[in-house]
Amino acid sequence: AQTVTQSQPEMSVQEAETVTLSCTYDTSESDYYLFWYKQPPSRQMILVIRQEAYKQQNATENRFSVNFQKAAKSFSLKISDSQLGDAAMYFCAYRGRISNFGNEKLTFGTGTRLTIIP
Amino acid sequence: DSGVTQTPKHLITATGQRVTLRCSPRSGDLSVYWYQQSLDQGLQFLIQYYNGEERAKGNILERFSAQQFPDLHSELNLSSLELGDSALYFCASSVVRDWSSPLHFGNGTRLTVT
């Protein structure tokens, strides 16, 4: 079974600075998708960014970018120019090869709580 | 707005009782997923339905059951409730044939068992 590990339960960053959240995963599959979700105090689950495993180029969405290291099974999230609204729980998630029946679900890590210091 | 609707938003009930949580997926999404998030924990996958059929099963207790109806809405039934069942229950939906498609989450149902 695939597992997703987020080893940083809590992180903090000064407003306008850059922070990197770590995520590692364990899989024997070669094709998969990785996601980062944000959960603010409202408890909504909001997609931040996604990365396809066979794409070498790291995904970027405005101030959010990933560092995907397939060999190391690492998928970190970098937030640049941190803003107060970025304060939330961040979850890393894995989806295996979707051609496998019943494989469409996401497996989540335990999350990293990010605090923004004004 | 994700387009996924969950009702009710909050539910308070006593131990031993039974409750039903309801979810309407985004228009066009055939697959519904249920997740449980206990206090300050990650999301635990419970079960997935696709076009009315059970597709995948996770760590779902025998006291819990779910179904997806012909109009694609889904219900999660929780019975013989225990204090430890208090959690945020999320429903999500997706376009199954597109594996790049993320899960779109509802706002969750907060269940409190007293």
Interface residues (C-beta under 8 A of the other chain):
Chain A: Y33 F35 S42 R43 Q44 M45 L47 R50 E52 F91 R95 R97 I98 F101 G102 N103 E104 K105 L106 T107 F108 G109 T110 G111
Chain B: S2 S31 Y33 Y35 Q41 G42 L43 F45 Q48 Y50 R55 A56 G58 L88 F90 A92 S94 V96 W99 S100 P102 L103 H104 F105 N107 G108 R110
